[in-house]
């Protein structure tokens, strides 16, 4: 039995710093074998940069997934093209995006595949994520397959979880930054949670200062967001799985303050 730790969207320098201070102890506590972190908001002011990616990896992340902000910072483009462990949603149109959407992580006696896909309900009109999932699965030759499904709509995340039941080891929703209390094992095989949550300042609006976020929604005028300051928390899940057959046996939701 092996353990995979998945950590929800890390927000800004504060979130990166908090991850660095907590990750080692979390990995020891849960006997974690592989760590996957969503880093699409890890840079100061949104997106991901080479510096924020290095921070996550140096803190203990094995694989970094992303989402709709992945291409916001152009300096990350060469890193996406050259890295084997930093991935972006695979359903961006062919030829129009840097990087790749799947990481095959070699653990010696077994390997783990991590897929990154993005939803299309209330999001950018990318290629159909369900069709893309089928296409990717046909080329993956390990039973240990996990997906970061970066999507807005709860219904789309739920649909993807049920669609992939028995086909993958785990489906983890990201993007909405609020951890959901619906962790489960679908079909006796696939670990699922609608949203893994976020890592950053807890008293915030998805990691940014409250007043600018409230003002934008209240007055409907452009407002400059600023990363929040204050006490942090880290949200994620730990999945125990049989690396021989890719079957998830448990999923535990975690919040660390």
C-alpha positions, 0 to 999 in steps of 0.5 A, a space after each residue: 500500500 502506498 500513500 499519495 498527498 494532494 495539496 490544493 491551490 497554493 496562493 502566493 508567497 505566503 502560501 508557499 512559505 506556509 507549505 514549506 513550514 508544514 510539508 515535511 511534518 505532514 509527509 512524515 505523519 501520513 507516510 507519504 510516498 508521492 506529493 502533488 501540489 497545485 501551483 497555478 496561483 503560487 506566484 506573487 500576483 497570480 500565475 506560476 513563475 520559475 521561482 514559485 515552482 522552485 519553491 514548491 519543489 524545494 519544499 517537497 512537491 514531486 509534481 506540480 499541477 496548474 489550471 487556468 492561470 498557468 500561462 499568465 506569466 510568460 517566464 514560465 513558458 520555457 520551464 513548462 516546455 522542459 520540465 517533466 514534473 510541472 504540467 498544465 491542463 491537457 485539453 488546451 488546443 493542440 499547438 497552442 500551449 506550452 508544456 504537457 498535461 500528463 506526468 509519469 512519475 517513476 517510483 522504481 518498483 511502480 509508477 504513477 501517472 498524474 493528469 491535469 485537465 480543466 473544466 469548460 462550464 463557466 471556464 474557457 472553451 477548451 477541448 472537451 475534457 471527457 474526450 481528452 481523458 479517454 484519449 490520455 488514458 489509452 496511452 497510459 500504461 500504469 494502473 496508478 492514475 490520478 487527476 487534478 480536474 481544475 473546474 468551476 462547476 460542482 456538477 462537472 467535477 462530479 460528472 468527471 469523478 463518476 465517468 472515471 470510476 474504476 478507470 483511475 485511482 483518484 480524481 481531485 477537484 481544484 480551482 474554487 479554493 474551498 475544501 468540500 466535505 464529500 471525500 469518498 471512494 467511488 465504485 470501490 476503486 476511485 478516490 474522489 473529492 469535489 475540491 481539495 481546498 487551498 493553501 494560504 491565508 485563511 481569513 481571505 477571499 480565496 487568498 486575496 484581501 477581503 476589501 478589494 474582493 468585496 468591492 469588486 462584487 459589490 460595486 462591479 468596478 475593476 479592483 486591484 487584488 492584493 495577497 492577503 496577510 494573516 494566519 494560514 491553513 493548508 488543505 488537501 487529501 491523502 489517498 492510500 492505494 494499492 500500487 499493483 492494481 491502482 485501487 484506492 482504499 481510503 481518502 482522508 481530508 486534511 486541514 493543517 493550521 
